Amino acid sequence: MTTAYPSLADVSSVPFWLDTPARPGPRPHLEGDQRCDLAIVGGGYSGLWTALLAKEADPTRTVVVLEAESVAWAASGRNGGFCEASLTHGPANGLQRFPDEFDELERLGEANLRAIEEAVARHGIDCELEATGQLNVATQAYQVASLRAEAERGGGRFLERDAVQAEVASPTYHAGLWSPDTVMVHPAKLAWGLADAAEALGARIHEHTRATGLRVRGDRVEVSTTSGTVSAAQVALGTNAFPSLVRRVRPYVVPVYDYALATEPLTSEQRAAIGWRNRQGIGDTANQFHYYRLTADDRIVFGGYDAVYHFGRGLRPALDQRRETFELLTGHFFETFPQLDGVRFSHAWGGAVDLCSRFCAFFGTSHAGRVAYATGFTGLGVGATRFGAAVMLDLLSGAVTERTRTALVGSKPVPFLPSL
């Protein structure tokens, strides 16, 4: 990479989480035609949680997952690994959009996070899960009041300047809020583990099999692909940032690109200079926010701030790299941790986020109730996709549950203008 920052000179463009010997080998693509009870489009968190929950609920149900690339190739292998309890992209957004049921959504979110932790333990998924909580930091004086108010509401422990500096040493911090309702994971290993668990229960996963269309034939739905057809009694769509096979859903979601850096492993001296002994995930509270966390081998993954939209809902591999954003993030990194001056970055990457206008997922059905979808997670899908998977299965079953009774599930965001 040609850059003004020596720290970026030798970075790899492969997402850090995917650049590991633990990355599994390829799974077979679909050959010919198949029949199943449930076809799932998308091999990220949404699709994999749907497959796992469906097989756990009914081991006799035949489940086929279709992935256009490989498991964890998209957002599920590129995010920061913040697995949060919130289903509404944080309390402020939840209180604004769902004030009458906010407490219920918080309860459902906390139960969903506990269920994720239990599933990881039950299936022996080695995803480097750490129950560290999250530290939200005020980097401007005016942001302190909102953190204090959230603490008073019960959203965490407020930390004054000296207290937050004792946790993580950054001259930019005015105050902090330490919330327990976040666990940190290796995002790709979580997806790979979910895939292994679903396959162990009998689900079939086909990679490099792009779904191209849906068609009702009698009492079944045919999913056409690049290498065959799957005839299913029901279909769940977990394509998120990519164009939905249900065309009427497309105006509600636009892809925006998020970018991140990973440092080389820190030395013991560098770790001592910043503290961070409790290894919390960190996010600042600005409108254009950063997120950052420590990896198992003591790198810092540092991302966010820019959210780049390309006219016409652009989605292509070349957009995964953006030098201007990597340089911007590098400057912000050294402002946050000047004591790490000279540290080098090993990886720089980007990926698409499924943005919707209410900043949290929405749900629905099509094709006479035989097809369900969950999308619009807006960058907070590591945890919320499991909830979305459960909602899709509820909707396909026709059951009225505590999830489907919520306005979160029963309402839609405002669509984006067609000219975008």
Order of alpha helices (4+ residues) and beta strands (2+ residues): beta-alpha-beta-beta-alpha-alpha-beta-alpha-beta-alpha-beta-beta-alpha-beta-beta-beta-beta-beta-alpha-beta-beta-beta-beta-alpha-beta-beta-beta-alpha-alpha
